[in-house]
Amino acid sequence: MTTPIRRRDLTKIGNLLSKVADSIGALFFLIAFVGFLVQIFYRYALNDPIRWTEEVIMIVFIWAVFWAAAFMVPIKNHVTLEVVYSVVPKKTKRIFAIISMFTIILAFIILIPATIEYLDFLTRKKSPVLRLPMHWIYSCYLLFLVGFTIKSSIRLWKLFGSDWRSNI
């Protein structure tokens, strides 16, 4: 007989996954920073710039941006129309949040198949210096779509719950 998963267990798992996501995001920025320092050293100290560091920095930056947007930044901290949002009552904010979550979920679900198709197209292309498959480089966008859709769905679920005020 299986035991049901308790809310406390889900919270622990969520906190652990959040820490892992934060660590991966920090690692992306660390790699970009080290690559930047290596490039500066080779360019200015040795007067012999190297090309691969620029490509690594670009790739890691792309991954860091989409990773952070999907897994690190709380969904309530993403872009809002603060001028309008800050002056309306909480119930209206809830309606705005529900509409925006529905819109995001629908749009991202529509984008997922097109993104997969484009990544499939990119399997034939490679990066100019490191010769990395381009679909690997840009697959972070698919992770972003899926991750943000899941986060939006969770927020939408909470907006219909009894504790909706803490999610606006």
Summary of the structure (lengths in Angstrom):
residues: 168
radius of gyration: 20.4
end to end distance: 38.5
largest distance: 68.1
contacts: 424
relative contact order: 0.11
helix: 79%
strand: 1%
